Amino acid sequence: MTIEPITLTAGDAEATVLPGNGGRIGGLRVGGTELLRQGDRYGCFPMVPWCGRIREGRFRDGAVVHRMPLNAPPHAIHGTARDAAWRTARVTRDEAVLTHDLTDPWPYSGRVTQVVSLAEDALTLTMAVETYESSFPAQIGWHPWFNRTLDGGEGVRIDFAPAWQEERGEDHLPTGRRVDPLPGPWDDCFGMPGGVDVTLTWPGRLELKVTSPEEWVVVYDEQEAAVCVEPQTGPPDGLNSAPRLVTPLEPLEATTVWSWRRL
């Protein structure tokens, strides 16, 4: 199993993919400038087979209640795949294909495939969860940590126009009520029925758009070093509130594109 870091190149863009560290994107450089926060826990990691928090680590599938480890007590957070080594299935100059087989503590068998494709002005991430055995609920998402500043410049601006915000309870999970979007700082889930479309602008440096056909995005900007824009196939605790089913006939698939231009 090849778990060595992979470097993709396209024009003056360069991406580092880390199969051995949760299949995450370890870095994205444009013209030599690093866009992602560095460190083993950062970059951009895949959230699968669920996104965000599961309340008290418990989710129901029919009459069965499953319990996930409480890695963000009192909840379980961000899936299991980010803690595993992924396999490298194929690599070219500008594309890498990684796979991960779901296993304990996740109670179902399945395979996750992630495709990382780099162009001169965009990074495209595609993920699919498939099974040949029992159907199960799942979610797909990505958790990028974008640097708040680039080379000491002005702080990033976040622009988006969600249709609603999921009201956040004291336990950091949606209450089930939708409210009008509130001003930041945020650690919140938003609905964008026309598809995720969020613009990050580093004044005088770079504009980057995060887009996805999915309608859910979590925005997190409570840390000084970085901001997160997380497209996903459902809201936090979505295995309970808005499950998407993976079946032998129908995998769960999602994609996101980060496109950029110099300012």
Buried (B, 14 or more C-beta within 10 A) or exposed (E): EEBEEBBBEBEEBBBBBBBBBBBBBBBBBBEEBBBBBEEEEBBBBBBBBBBBBBBBBBBEBEEEEBEBEBBBEEBBBBBBBBEBBBBBBEBEEBBBBBBBEBEEEBBBEBBBBBBBBBBEBBBBBBBBBBBEEEBBBBBBBBBBBBBBBBEEBEEBEBEBEBEBBBBBEEEBBBEEEBEEBEEEEBBBBBBBEEEBBBBBBBEEBBBBBBBBBBBBBBBBBEEEEBBBBBBBBBBBBBBBBBBBEBEEEEBBBBBBBBBBEEE
